[in-house]
Amino acid sequence: MIQYDEKIYFYLLFIIPVIIVLFLLLLIWKKRTQKKFADADLLKRLTPNRSYNKGGLKLVVFILALALLIIGLVNPKIGTKLETVKREGVDIVFAVDVSKSMLAEDIAPNRIEKAKRLVSEIINQLASDRIGIIAYAGQAYPQLPITTDYGAAKMFLQGMNTDMLTSQGTAIDQAIELATTYYDDVEQTNRVLFIISDGEDHSEGSTLDAVEDAVDEGIIIYTIGVGKEKGAPIPIKRNGILESLKKDSQGETVITRLNESVLADIASEGNGEYIDGSNTDTAVEYIKEELLKMDKKEFEAKQFAEYKDQFQWFIGGALLLLFLDIFILDRKTSWLKKLNLFNEKRNE
């Protein structure tokens, strides 16, 4: 397992292509200037010991040294030991609505991005809780099983979009049913399900039944509403450019609205609370307080420990290359002339 102390230094790697471009421009300028002074044959006679290939070799050595130096600044660390640690927390599952209605832009930048930001900010507030992610539209799909790997959770979260499920609609009941399979620890007392949605539910008849079954399993259900009650059209975009607005079978523009009453009913039946997600900071702070009130269960988790710094190897390699660069001169090396390593033509 590898960790990086200062990832920001990776941006310095963009200097390398700039150096290469400047080197090529310098070569072009030199050739043009030399042509004005004398032809190629005369220049070779005037500078018989000049190497025309070592300039490129010096550049390669310098770039390698620079790359190693930058990686050294990042300070990669390698976990040398995998150990089992005791942690206390709550099992939390996030069910994120990825139906087309989540593309509505009545909340900036749109509902789906707002939902992803809410989940990401909640994860930032967690310490040792286990989390899982579900995506749902017309059907529910397991996105990430229960885990303590918050980095992986955020990676999967960012990849979620409204095109990931072909079955459209909003089947909240299927999301709840799938969530009940996530809590595999029979001893876990606090099981929490967050449903992040605009509340449009095409399975209202069976949703409350699913909620009842979840409550029997000891699951507390919170709902987070994203969107506005006044509603907004659903944009259809290609490559970020608006092409049209979604229309119904009569050719009328579809207006999708936040249905708070559905979400409030689900939360009420699920022994949880409905949370307005329009203000991210307020919603996240409220959720943080709710989770702190809950009893934590101790569980085991494996993680890498005893991380050791590796920067010295990269810094050492960079210094060695810079030292070698001093001895790579632009003129031909006498003892290498016989070997002709650079395939240079010899002057007779």
Rosetta silent file (secondary structure, phi, psi, omega in degrees, C-alpha in Angstrom):
SEQUENCE: MIQYDEKIYFYLLFIIPVIIVLFLLLLIWKKRTQKKFADADLLKRLTPNRSYNKGGLKLVVFILALALLIIGLVNPKIGTKLETVKREGVDIVFAVDVSKSMLAEDIAPNRIEKAKRLVSEIINQLASDRIGIIAYAGQAYPQLPITTDYGAAKMFLQGMNTDMLTSQGTAIDQAIELATTYYDDVEQTNRVLFIISDGEDHSEGSTLDAVEDAVDEGIIIYTIGVGKEKGAPIPIKRNGILESLKKDSQGETVITRLNESVLADIASEGNGEYIDGSNTDTAVEYIKEELLKMDKKEFEAKQFAEYKDQFQWFIGGALLLLFLDIFILDRKTSWLKKLNLFNEKRNE
SCORE:     score description
SCORE:     0.000 S_00000001
   1 L     0.000  132.182 -176.748    0.000    0.000    0.000 S_00000001
   2 E  -115.138  137.046  172.834    1.418    3.382   -0.997 S_00000001
   3 E  -122.136  154.301  178.351    0.674    6.792    0.516 S_00000001
   4 E  -122.591  128.013 -178.168    1.842   10.210   -0.650 S_00000001
   5 L   -73.625  -46.870 -173.899    2.641   12.992    1.828 S_00000001
   6 L  -127.855   77.864 -176.888    2.600   15.985   -0.526 S_00000001
   7 H   -62.995  -23.516 -176.144    0.594   15.152   -3.658 S_00000001
   8 H   -60.028  -27.034 -179.053    0.590   18.794   -4.721 S_00000001
   9 H   -69.975  -14.227  176.090    4.199   18.446   -5.915 S_00000001
  10 H   -59.871  -27.112  179.621    3.013   16.114   -8.693 S_00000001
  11 H   -63.371  -23.320  179.157    1.964   19.285  -10.550 S_00000001
  12 H   -65.950  -17.689  178.747    5.649   20.102  -10.954 S_00000001
  13 H   -64.024  -20.371  177.899    5.858   17.236  -13.477 S_00000001
  14 H   -67.514  -13.917  176.810    4.194   19.597  -15.974 S_00000001
  15 H   -67.404  -30.616 -174.506    7.544   21.413  -16.103 S_00000001
  16 H   -60.366  -51.931  177.916    9.060   18.469  -18.005 S_00000001
  17 H   -62.137  -30.131  177.050    7.138   18.901  -21.302 S_00000001
  18 H   -64.405  -43.169  178.732    7.861   22.656  -21.105 S_00000001
  19 H   -62.447  -42.085  179.991   11.594   21.926  -20.844 S_00000001
  20 H   -62.446  -44.161  179.418   11.417   19.549  -23.820 S_00000001
  21 H   -62.646  -44.631  179.057    9.629   22.154  -25.954 S_00000001
  22 H   -62.651  -37.446  178.535   12.161   24.846  -24.993 S_00000001
  23 H   -64.586  -43.689  179.084   15.029   22.473  -25.840 S_00000001
  24 H   -64.967  -40.121  177.628   13.572   21.747  -29.284 S_00000001
  25 H   -64.007  -37.794  178.130   13.047   25.466  -29.935 S_00000001
  26 H   -64.811  -40.859  177.830   16.669   26.101  -28.909 S_00000001
  27 H   -61.598  -44.121  179.629   17.890   23.438  -31.362 S_00000001
  28 H   -61.824  -43.110 -179.985   15.878   25.019  -34.185 S_00000001
  29 H   -64.013  -41.554  179.549   17.268   28.462  -33.357 S_00000001
  30 H   -61.875  -44.118 -178.574   20.840   27.122  -33.255 S_00000001
  31 H   -64.405  -41.168  179.362   20.531   25.422  -36.633 S_00000001
  32 H   -65.635  -40.460  179.780   19.115   28.530  -38.264 S_00000001
  33 H   -66.843  -40.775 -179.812   21.833   30.715  -36.743 S_00000001
  34 H   -66.260  -35.907  178.457   24.588   28.295  -37.797 S_00000001
  35 H   -63.507  -32.367  178.378   23.288   28.212  -41.371 S_00000001
  36 H   -71.913  -27.823 -177.363   23.697   31.977  -41.511 S_00000001
  37 H   -83.282  -47.107 -178.163   27.291   31.639  -40.315 S_00000001
  38 L  -164.404  164.955  178.503   28.508   28.702  -42.428 S_00000001
  39 L   -77.862  171.152 -173.551   27.379   25.521  -44.158 S_00000001
  40 H   -61.960  -42.370 -178.658   27.258   22.157  -42.342 S_00000001
  41 H   -62.392  -42.674 -179.771   30.545   20.802  -43.792 S_00000001
  42 H   -65.595  -39.825  179.221   32.496   23.890  -42.756 S_00000001
  43 H   -62.512  -37.499  179.233   31.037   23.797  -39.247 S_00000001
  44 H   -66.807  -35.080  178.418   32.167   20.174  -38.847 S_00000001
  45 H   -71.549  -36.549 -179.485   35.667   21.122  -39.869 S_00000001
  46 H   -71.854  -31.183 -179.440   35.705   24.089  -37.477 S_00000001
  47 L  -127.419   70.314 -175.382   34.413   21.966  -34.552 S_00000001
  48 L   -67.321  -24.051 -176.318   35.713   18.440  -35.214 S_00000001
  49 L   -97.689    6.335 -177.978   35.376   17.329  -31.566 S_00000001
  50 E   -80.213  134.185  176.814   31.811   18.502  -31.063 S_00000001
  51 L   -95.031  129.885 -179.047   29.213   15.777  -30.338 S_00000001
  52 L   -93.755    0.895 -177.987   25.818   16.299  -31.960 S_00000001
  53 L  -114.789  -19.752 -175.938   24.069   13.651  -29.843 S_00000001
  54 H   -70.205  -21.531  176.290   25.213   14.339  -26.307 S_00000001
  55 H   -61.249  -43.217  177.409   22.917   17.339  -26.031 S_00000001
  56 H   -66.297  -38.270  178.559   19.949   15.009  -26.212 S_00000001
  57 H   -64.471  -41.606  178.411   21.578   12.626  -23.740 S_00000001
  58 H   -62.485  -38.752  179.369   22.154   15.468  -21.272 S_00000001
  59 H   -63.938  -44.807  179.691   18.495   16.470  -21.607 S_00000001
  60 H   -60.639  -45.271 -179.943   17.299   12.899  -20.888 S_00000001
  61 H   -62.834  -42.775 -179.524   19.543   12.634  -17.834 S_00000001
  62 H   -65.149  -41.456 -179.695   18.401   16.026  -16.535 S_00000001
  63 H   -65.853  -41.443  177.018   14.689   15.201  -17.024 S_00000001
  64 H   -61.714  -41.634  179.221   15.078   11.870  -15.233 S_00000001
  65 H   -64.259  -41.758  179.616   16.842   13.631  -12.377 S_00000001
  66 H   -64.379  -43.158  179.476   14.100   16.262  -12.209 S_00000001
  67 H   -61.891  -44.062  178.774   11.355   13.608  -12.216 S_00000001
  68 H   -64.549  -37.597  179.540   13.046   11.687   -9.398 S_00000001
  69 H   -65.085  -41.662  179.457   13.503   14.899   -7.422 S_00000001
  70 H   -65.230  -43.902  177.953    9.801   15.760   -7.744 S_00000001
  71 H   -62.521  -36.042  176.320    8.745   12.263   -6.665 S_00000001
  72 H   -62.627  -38.722  177.870   11.110   12.627   -3.716 S_00000001
  73 H   -65.360  -34.456  177.173    9.337   15.863   -2.731 S_00000001
  74 H   -65.039  -30.226  179.735    6.008   14.016   -2.857 S_00000001
  75 L    58.926   73.559  174.513    7.533   11.526   -0.384 S_00000001
  76 E   -67.982  141.740  177.783    5.871    8.197   -1.215 S_00000001
  77 E  -123.141  141.829 -179.691    5.448    5.864    1.742 S_00000001
  78 E  -114.380  127.518  175.765    5.015    2.102    1.611 S_00000001
  79 E   -74.734  121.943 -174.052    3.015    0.182    4.172 S_00000001
  80 E   -99.638   -3.533 -175.524    5.189   -2.709    5.277 S_00000001
  81 E  -147.389  131.441  176.099    2.746   -4.481    7.551 S_00000001
  82 E  -101.268  118.494 -177.040   -0.910   -5.478    7.325 S_00000001
  83 E  -130.396  159.684  178.617   -2.507   -5.631   10.741 S_00000001
  84 E   -96.050  127.082 -178.664   -5.966   -6.005   12.221 S_00000001
  85 E  -119.916  156.108  176.968   -7.183   -3.036   14.238 S_00000001
  86 E   -92.197  131.564  178.054  -10.228   -2.462   16.414 S_00000001
  87 E  -133.760  155.237  176.948  -12.589    0.268   15.284 S_00000001
  88 E  -121.116  135.322  179.887  -15.921    1.572   16.511 S_00000001
  89 E  -177.043 -170.850 -179.418  -18.599    2.884   14.247 S_00000001
  90 L  -117.219  145.892  174.007  -21.945    2.638   12.525 S_00000001
  91 E   -85.427  119.489 -175.395  -22.772    0.817    9.298 S_00000001
  92 E  -122.136  131.721  175.136  -23.992    3.430    6.810 S_00000001
  93 E  -119.840  131.964  176.145  -25.390    2.856    3.317 S_00000001
  94 E  -104.352  121.556  175.243  -25.978    5.696    0.847 S_00000001
  95 E  -105.824  110.262 -174.015  -28.669    5.088   -1.795 S_00000001
  96 E  -104.288  125.488  178.193  -28.214    7.726   -4.516 S_00000001
  97 E   -72.564  122.226  178.791  -30.958    8.429   -7.045 S_00000001
  98 L  -120.076   27.100  177.439  -29.451    8.412  -10.578 S_00000001
  99 L   -73.445  164.894 -175.953  -32.698    8.718  -12.565 S_00000001
 100 H   -61.556  -27.472  179.468  -32.942   11.289  -15.376 S_00000001
 101 H   -62.555  -19.738 -179.649  -34.939   13.681  -13.163 S_00000001
 102 H   -75.450   -2.018  175.510  -31.701   14.203  -11.212 S_00000001
 103 H   -84.244  -11.465 -179.833  -30.354   16.167  -14.179 S_00000001
 104 L   -56.770  142.169 -172.951  -32.712   19.058  -13.368 S_00000001
 105 L  -107.405   31.688  177.015  -30.803   22.246  -12.628 S_00000001
 106 L   -76.229   -7.952  172.928  -33.107   23.811  -10.043 S_00000001
 107 L  -136.759  129.482 -169.265  -30.247   23.349   -7.579 S_00000001
 108 L   -73.231  143.865  -10.787  -26.701   24.147   -8.694 S_00000001
 109 L   -76.212  -30.900  168.122  -25.080   22.667  -10.670 S_00000001
 110 L  -161.964  175.845 -172.844  -27.765   19.973  -10.901 S_00000001
 111 H   -64.835  -41.201 -176.437  -29.433   17.467   -8.583 S_00000001
 112 H   -66.572  -41.543  178.901  -27.096   14.531   -9.229 S_00000001
 113 H   -68.670  -34.873  176.210  -23.948   16.567   -8.630 S_00000001
 114 H   -64.398  -42.013  179.314  -25.504   18.068   -5.513 S_00000001
 115 H   -62.219  -43.050 -179.792  -26.318   14.570   -4.236 S_00000001
 116 H   -65.445  -37.781  178.419  -22.743   13.402   -4.857 S_00000001
 117 H   -66.827  -40.980  178.523  -21.343   16.426   -3.066 S_00000001
 118 H   -58.730  -48.059 -179.755  -23.603   15.801   -0.063 S_00000001
 119 H   -63.204  -43.212 -179.499  -22.438   12.194    0.234 S_00000001
 120 H   -61.361  -41.828  179.957  -18.791   13.190   -0.217 S_00000001
 121 H   -69.046  -34.931  176.216  -19.044   15.830    2.532 S_00000001
 122 H   -64.198  -44.056  178.868  -20.740   13.354    4.880 S_00000001
 123 H   -59.179  -37.299  179.520  -17.912   10.875    4.278 S_00000001
 124 H   -62.069  -24.742 -177.955  -15.415   13.622    5.147 S_00000001
 125 H   -88.566   -9.331 -176.702  -17.022   13.879    8.587 S_00000001
 126 L   -83.168  153.997 -179.506  -16.781   10.159    9.342 S_00000001
 127 L  -115.854  -55.488 -176.459  -13.979    8.659   11.393 S_00000001
 128 L  -137.826   16.508  178.778  -14.343    4.905   11.707 S_00000001
 129 L   -77.046  153.958  175.267  -17.795    4.082   10.381 S_00000001
 130 E   -95.138  142.557 -175.651  -18.261    1.548    7.598 S_00000001
 131 E  -132.274  153.927  174.461  -20.004    2.748    4.448 S_00000001
 132 E  -140.678  159.175 -177.559  -21.617    1.312    1.329 S_00000001
 133 E  -131.513  136.856  176.515  -23.103    2.903   -1.798 S_00000001
 134 E  -125.580  138.048  171.588  -26.120    1.969   -3.928 S_00000001
 135 E  -108.540  138.612  179.781  -27.198    3.564   -7.200 S_00000001
 136 E  -146.780  149.001  172.449  -30.834    3.308   -8.200 S_00000001
 137 L  -143.219 -105.679  174.297  -33.276    4.458  -10.847 S_00000001
 138 L   -75.133  -15.966  175.199  -35.802    1.984  -12.277 S_00000001
 139 L  -147.105  165.053 -179.220  -33.802   -0.668  -10.464 S_00000001
 140 E  -102.944  143.839 -177.281  -31.165   -0.691   -7.742 S_00000001
 141 E  -133.159  128.204  177.945  -27.529   -1.537   -8.383 S_00000001
 142 E   -70.372  118.541 -178.111  -24.818   -2.255   -5.757 S_00000001
 143 E   -94.403  -41.138 -179.830  -22.073    0.288   -6.309 S_00000001
 144 E  -151.616  124.491  178.141  -19.808   -0.371   -3.323 S_00000001
 145 E   -71.558  170.848 -179.842  -20.183   -2.976   -0.541 S_00000001
 146 E   -55.716  127.597 -176.076  -19.684   -2.122    3.126 S_00000001
 147 E  -154.795  164.007  172.588  -16.099   -0.922    3.569 S_00000001
 148 L  -105.707    5.689 -179.115  -13.854    1.376    5.592 S_00000001
 149 L   -86.305   90.934 -177.666  -12.022    2.530    2.461 S_00000001
 150 H   -68.072  -31.128  178.315  -13.304    6.090    2.134 S_00000001
 151 H   -62.881  -44.537  177.916  -10.979    6.792   -0.802 S_00000001
 152 H   -65.027  -37.563  179.588  -12.542    3.988   -2.833 S_00000001
 153 H   -60.884  -43.692 -179.877  -16.002    5.198   -1.834 S_00000001
 154 H   -68.073  -34.675  178.505  -15.313    8.668   -3.213 S_00000001
 155 H   -64.167  -46.854  178.144  -13.884    7.212   -6.414 S_00000001
 156 H   -65.420  -36.910 -179.097  -17.028    5.149   -7.044 S_00000001
 157 H   -62.715  -44.008 -178.928  -19.181    8.101   -6.051 S_00000001
 158 H   -65.944  -25.214  179.842  -17.588   10.409   -8.622 S_00000001
 159 L   -81.499   -5.276 -177.842  -18.198    7.826  -11.347 S_00000001
 160 L   -77.285  138.524  178.146  -21.955    7.780  -10.765 S_00000001
 161 L  -154.542  174.335 -175.298  -24.169    9.407  -13.402 S_00000001
 162 L   -78.863   -2.004  178.668  -27.669    9.222  -14.860 S_00000001
 163 L  -102.220    0.477 -173.660  -26.535    6.988  -17.742 S_00000001
 164 L   -76.496  -20.512  177.796  -25.201    4.160  -15.598 S_00000001
 165 L  -120.208  126.006 -178.475  -28.574    2.375  -15.375 S_00000001
 166 L   -74.456  -29.460 -179.540  -30.597    1.638  -18.499 S_00000001
 167 L   -80.735  112.461 -177.997  -33.819    1.045  -16.563 S_00000001
 168 L   -93.371  168.949 -172.240  -35.330    4.464  -15.906 S_00000001
 169 L   118.964 -171.715  178.346  -37.855    5.488  -13.290 S_00000001
 170 L  -140.714   94.140 -177.543  -37.388    5.818   -9.535 S_00000001
 171 L  -100.712   83.495 -179.382  -37.807    2.583   -7.604 S_00000001
 172 H   -64.794  -32.624 -178.538  -37.016    3.574   -4.027 S_00000001
 173 H   -60.843  -38.040  179.710  -38.402    0.261   -2.767 S_00000001
 174 H   -68.762  -34.547  177.387  -35.694   -1.672   -4.655 S_00000001
 175 H   -64.362  -41.626  179.897  -32.997    0.557   -3.198 S_00000001
 176 H   -67.529  -42.975  179.545  -34.260   -0.151    0.322 S_00000001
 177 H   -62.229  -41.484  178.577  -34.512   -3.891   -0.333 S_00000001
 178 H   -66.676  -37.024 -179.251  -30.963   -3.992   -1.690 S_00000001
 179 H   -61.551  -34.346 -178.980  -29.699   -1.986    1.291 S_00000001
 180 L   -62.964  -22.039  179.516  -30.969   -4.641    3.707 S_00000001
 181 L   -84.268   -9.547 -177.966  -28.471   -7.099    2.167 S_00000001
 182 L   -77.281  -30.475 -174.872  -25.537   -4.769    2.908 S_00000001
 183 L   -86.304   88.411 -172.972  -25.628   -5.156    6.669 S_00000001
 184 L   -88.416   -7.297 -178.841  -23.936   -8.537    6.973 S_00000001
 185 L   -93.369  109.051 -176.342  -22.995   -8.189   10.643 S_00000001
 186 L   -67.322  -19.537 -178.192  -25.831   -9.661   12.738 S_00000001
 187 L   -89.650   -8.112 -179.105  -24.402   -8.035   15.872 S_00000001
 188 L   -70.895  121.952 -176.232  -24.450   -4.512   14.447 S_00000001
 189 L   -88.809  -36.063 -179.137  -27.063   -2.547   16.372 S_00000001
 190 L  -105.323  109.016  178.370  -26.986    0.736   14.492 S_00000001
 191 E  -120.416  124.285 -173.555  -27.670    0.410   10.802 S_00000001
 192 E  -121.733  136.765  176.161  -28.319    3.604    8.895 S_00000001
 193 E  -123.161  123.214  174.183  -29.619    4.136    5.372 S_00000001
 194 E  -104.778  121.797  176.265  -29.466    7.541    3.696 S_00000001
 195 E  -104.293  116.119 -179.621  -31.686    7.942    0.632 S_00000001
 196 E  -106.512  113.123 -170.679  -30.607   10.933   -1.468 S_00000001
 197 E  -159.371  169.098  172.246  -33.319   11.740   -4.004 S_00000001
 198 L   -92.518    1.091  173.897  -35.748   14.298   -5.419 S_00000001
 199 L    86.262   -1.679  176.235  -38.581   12.166   -4.071 S_00000001
 200 L   -73.555  113.329 -174.051  -40.108   11.124   -7.378 S_00000001
 201 L  -122.136  120.437  179.218  -41.154    7.566   -6.593 S_00000001
 202 L   -96.193   13.486 -179.743  -42.698    5.218   -9.166 S_00000001
 203 L  -137.159   38.067 -173.967  -43.175    2.465   -6.617 S_00000001
 204 H   -56.113  -35.147 -176.771  -45.067    4.254   -3.855 S_00000001
 205 H   -60.755  -36.572 -176.195  -47.340    1.284   -3.244 S_00000001
 206 H  -104.628   -5.544 -177.735  -44.502   -1.013   -2.208 S_00000001
 207 H   -64.870  -46.908 -178.808  -42.052    1.532   -0.813 S_00000001
 208 H   -66.230  -30.165  174.608  -43.600    1.707    2.657 S_00000001
 209 H   -65.330  -41.086  178.349  -43.702   -2.101    2.773 S_00000001
 210 H   -65.407  -37.295  177.850  -39.968   -2.126    2.019 S_00000001
 211 H   -63.322  -43.972  179.790  -39.445    0.480    4.740 S_00000001
 212 H   -60.592  -42.804  178.065  -41.325   -1.676    7.233 S_00000001
 213 H   -64.436  -38.320  179.997  -39.172   -4.694    6.403 S_00000001
 214 H   -66.007  -40.603  178.612  -36.020   -2.573    6.763 S_00000001
 215 H   -62.840  -37.993  177.097  -37.123   -1.319   10.178 S_00000001
 216 H   -62.034  -26.745  178.062  -37.654   -4.931   11.253 S_00000001
 217 L   -85.906    3.113  179.051  -33.993   -5.493   10.337 S_00000001
 218 L    83.474   21.298 -177.853  -32.999   -2.659   12.670 S_00000001
 219 E   -94.958  131.127  174.703  -32.300   -0.125    9.905 S_00000001
 220 E   -97.979  128.254 -174.951  -32.875    3.589   10.500 S_00000001
 221 E  -110.407  121.506  171.854  -33.764    5.444    7.306 S_00000001
 222 E  -108.464  144.376  176.188  -32.937    9.101    6.696 S_00000001
 223 E  -119.424  140.814  179.013  -33.965   10.849    3.495 S_00000001
 224 E  -122.137  119.201 -178.347  -32.203   13.835    1.952 S_00000001
 225 E   -90.374  131.891  175.731  -34.119   15.915   -0.570 S_00000001
 226 L  -122.310  129.803 -177.588  -32.340   17.568   -3.503 S_00000001
 227 L   124.687 -177.522  179.778  -34.203   19.948   -5.772 S_00000001
 228 L  -124.714  148.734 -179.182  -36.933   22.581   -5.466 S_00000001
 229 L   -66.996  -28.512  179.115  -40.685   22.185   -5.093 S_00000001
 230 L   -70.011  -20.293  173.742  -41.323   24.633   -7.950 S_00000001
 231 L    81.587  177.147 -178.998  -39.497   22.171  -10.196 S_00000001
 232 E  -162.647  156.204  176.106  -37.447   22.467  -13.367 S_00000001
 233 E   -71.974  164.938  179.165  -37.253   20.881  -16.832 S_00000001
 234 L  -101.815  109.493 -178.596  -34.907   17.979  -17.547 S_00000001
 235 E   -74.265  143.934  173.701  -32.152   19.094  -19.953 S_00000001
 236 E  -112.197  113.676 -174.326  -30.838   16.735  -22.599 S_00000001
 237 E  -118.905  155.043  172.090  -27.197   17.546  -23.290 S_00000001
 238 E  -134.858  123.252 -177.164  -24.449   16.202  -25.493 S_00000001
 239 L    55.349   35.711  176.944  -20.827   17.048  -24.689 S_00000001
 240 L    80.907    1.919 -178.356  -22.095   19.636  -22.221 S_00000001
 241 E  -106.287  129.778 -179.183  -24.189   21.452  -24.831 S_00000001
 242 E   -67.650  124.238  178.259  -27.962   21.719  -24.366 S_00000001
 243 E  -101.209  -42.410 -179.286  -29.800   20.011  -27.225 S_00000001
 244 E  -166.868 -178.532  175.012  -33.381   19.978  -25.955 S_00000001
 245 E  -114.221  143.852 -178.404  -35.646   19.507  -22.954 S_00000001
 246 L   -63.700  135.644 -178.725  -37.286   16.210  -22.105 S_00000001
 247 E  -122.861  156.472  178.286  -40.898   16.022  -23.275 S_00000001
 248 L   -87.717 -173.909 -177.051  -43.797   13.705  -22.484 S_00000001
 249 L   -64.974  -21.414  178.215  -45.900   11.684  -24.930 S_00000001
 250 L   -90.817    2.899  178.948  -48.049   14.767  -25.657 S_00000001
 251 L    84.129    7.862  178.878  -44.996   16.806  -26.586 S_00000001
 252 L   -87.454  144.588  178.447  -45.141   18.921  -23.424 S_00000001
 253 E   -65.522  129.667 -179.300  -41.963   19.794  -21.555 S_00000001
 254 L   -78.407  129.195  174.988  -41.594   17.604  -18.472 S_00000001
 255 E  -110.647  119.175  179.619  -41.263   19.510  -15.187 S_00000001
 256 E  -101.288  133.964 -174.648  -39.760   17.485  -12.347 S_00000001
 257 L  -123.384  149.430  174.009  -40.399   18.643   -8.788 S_00000001
 258 L   -69.166  124.293  179.778  -38.988   17.822   -5.387 S_00000001
 259 L  -104.993   86.391 -176.733  -41.548   15.649   -3.584 S_00000001
 260 H   -67.879  -32.208 -176.099  -40.776   16.302    0.061 S_00000001
 261 H   -63.610  -39.354  178.414  -43.917   14.561    1.330 S_00000001
 262 H   -64.438  -46.553 -179.171  -42.819   11.170   -0.063 S_00000001
 263 H   -65.858  -38.139  178.930  -39.360   11.508    1.426 S_00000001
 264 H   -65.997  -39.233  178.839  -40.761   12.708    4.767 S_00000001
 265 H   -64.226  -41.733  179.474  -43.148    9.726    4.930 S_00000001
 266 H   -62.527  -45.001 -179.447  -40.292    7.288    4.230 S_00000001
 267 H   -65.674  -40.097 -179.851  -38.128    8.863    6.936 S_00000001
 268 H   -63.792  -46.015  178.617  -40.997    8.908    9.431 S_00000001
 269 H   -68.827  -25.690 -178.161  -41.815    5.247    8.874 S_00000001
 270 L   -92.521   13.817  178.587  -38.098    4.431    8.957 S_00000001
 271 L    61.807   22.908  178.866  -37.589    6.009   12.420 S_00000001
 272 L  -115.873 -149.363 -178.534  -35.339    8.641   10.868 S_00000001
 273 L  -138.045  150.954  170.886  -35.668   12.244    9.717 S_00000001
 274 E   -89.457  134.543 -176.833  -36.187   14.082    6.445 S_00000001
 275 E  -122.952  128.566  176.118  -33.307   16.474    5.715 S_00000001
 276 E   -76.786  118.981 -175.576  -33.378   19.387    3.288 S_00000001
 277 L   -91.982    8.548 -176.261  -30.246   19.032    1.173 S_00000001
 278 L   -66.196  -34.421  176.455  -30.318   22.500   -0.396 S_00000001
 279 L  -105.753  106.938 -174.090  -27.731   23.816    2.092 S_00000001
 280 H   -60.129  -48.408 -176.338  -24.850   21.353    2.142 S_00000001
 281 H   -61.505  -43.558 -179.282  -23.147   22.633    5.299 S_00000001
 282 H   -64.893  -44.683 -179.019  -26.356   22.662    7.335 S_00000001
 283 H   -63.822  -44.975 -178.265  -27.388   19.191    6.184 S_00000001
 284 H   -65.601  -40.767  179.632  -23.952   17.670    6.813 S_00000001
 285 H   -64.035  -41.005  178.631  -23.671   19.229   10.264 S_00000001
 286 H   -63.820  -43.832  179.871  -27.101   17.873   11.255 S_00000001
 287 H   -64.060  -39.946  178.474  -26.190   14.386   10.015 S_00000001
 288 H   -58.927  -44.003  179.615  -22.884   14.520   11.887 S_00000001
 289 H   -65.846  -39.103  179.463  -24.712   15.286   15.131 S_00000001
 290 H   -64.295  -41.227 -179.438  -27.226   12.485   14.538 S_00000001
 291 H   -69.306  -33.242  179.205  -24.470    9.935   13.968 S_00000001
 292 H   -66.720  -27.421 -179.790  -22.598   11.051   17.088 S_00000001
 293 H   -72.757  -22.037 -173.424  -25.674   10.278   19.180 S_00000001
 294 L   -79.593  148.340  175.179  -25.714    6.657   18.054 S_00000001
 295 L   -68.344  140.468  179.894  -24.030    3.834   19.900 S_00000001
 296 L   -99.780  141.986  176.778  -20.904    2.580   18.186 S_00000001
 297 E  -105.898  139.426  178.290  -20.144   -1.080   17.681 S_00000001
 298 E   -81.517  134.317  176.686  -16.613   -2.401   17.804 S_00000001
 299 E  -144.629  166.140 -178.988  -15.474   -4.315   14.760 S_00000001
 300 E   -98.262  144.017  176.393  -12.232   -5.475   13.218 S_00000001
 301 E  -143.994  141.660  178.899  -10.691   -3.984   10.104 S_00000001
 302 E   -93.387  135.827  177.063   -7.453   -4.747    8.286 S_00000001
 303 E  -151.672  155.140  178.424   -5.202   -1.887    7.337 S_00000001
 304 E   -75.792  141.725  179.552   -1.597   -1.265    6.394 S_00000001
 305 E  -135.100  177.170 -179.413    0.633    0.068    9.142 S_00000001
 306 E    54.443   56.943  176.720    4.264    1.024    9.696 S_00000001
 307 E   -72.188  132.669 -178.301    4.531    3.244    6.645 S_00000001
 308 E  -116.287  137.537  179.060    8.163    4.014    5.817 S_00000001
 309 E   -63.872  140.969  177.978    9.460    7.033    3.909 S_00000001
 310 L  -121.056    6.034 -174.280   10.907    6.289    0.471 S_00000001
 311 H   -61.887  -31.049 -173.983   11.912    9.826   -0.566 S_00000001
 312 H   -62.462  -32.616  179.557   15.615    9.201    0.083 S_00000001
 313 H   -67.080  -39.384 -178.685   15.875    6.708   -2.794 S_00000001
 314 H   -74.336  -41.631  177.371   14.452    9.206   -5.283 S_00000001
 315 H   -63.654  -42.105  178.473   16.488   12.147   -3.997 S_00000001
 316 H   -61.931  -43.704  177.871   19.617    9.967   -4.054 S_00000001
 317 H   -63.298  -39.641  178.803   18.918    8.856   -7.623 S_00000001
 318 H   -63.864  -44.121  179.653   18.317   12.467   -8.700 S_00000001
 319 H   -64.583  -37.874  178.624   21.608   13.641   -7.168 S_00000001
 320 H   -64.012  -43.165  179.443   23.486   10.771   -8.821 S_00000001
 321 H   -66.410  -39.967  177.617   22.082   11.656  -12.251 S_00000001
 322 H   -64.761  -35.308  176.802   22.881   15.348  -11.768 S_00000001
 323 H   -65.841  -42.852  178.138   26.441   14.356  -10.802 S_00000001
 324 H   -65.637  -32.560 -178.646   26.756   12.227  -13.958 S_00000001
 325 H   -61.788  -30.199  179.459   25.381   15.104  -16.011 S_00000001
 326 H   -61.754  -33.488 -174.894   28.444   17.177  -15.090 S_00000001
 327 L   -91.930   -0.856  175.340   30.713   14.701  -16.905 S_00000001
 328 L   -92.999   99.875 -176.622   28.608   14.554  -20.071 S_00000001
 329 L   -95.589  161.041 -179.664   30.273   17.222  -22.203 S_00000001
 330 L   -73.267  -17.991  179.597   29.235   18.553  -25.597 S_00000001
 331 E   -90.248  161.232 -179.541   32.532   17.477  -27.127 S_00000001
 332 L   -67.520  140.282  176.480   33.388   13.926  -28.133 S_00000001
 333 L   -85.026  126.617 -171.697   34.995   11.749  -25.492 S_00000001
 334 H   -57.574  -44.759 -176.159   38.340   10.563  -26.752 S_00000001
 335 H   -77.491  -13.077  176.712   38.124    6.990  -25.467 S_00000001
 336 H   -91.334  -13.984 -178.111   34.555    6.672  -26.729 S_00000001
 337 H   -60.356  -37.486 -179.405   35.438    7.823  -30.238 S_00000001
 338 L   -68.392  -35.378  179.507   36.789    4.382  -31.068 S_00000001
 339 L   -75.606  -27.815  178.606   33.604    2.691  -29.834 S_00000001
 340 L    54.312   49.435 -177.174   31.430    5.208  -31.756 S_00000001
 341 L   -60.986  -30.880 -176.575   28.488    4.657  -29.356 S_00000001
 342 L   -96.617   10.919  175.185   26.557    7.560  -30.827 S_00000001
 343 L    56.241   42.071 -178.583   27.066    6.436  -34.411 S_00000001
 344 L   -89.334  145.118  177.587   28.802    9.665  -35.326 S_00000001
 345 L   -75.117  134.154 -179.824   30.640   10.073  -38.595 S_00000001
 346 L   -90.627  140.142  177.876   34.362   10.424  -38.169 S_00000001
 347 L   -81.192  127.240  179.950   36.245   13.174  -39.968 S_00000001
 348 L   -82.359    0.000    0.000   39.006   11.789  -42.102 S_00000001
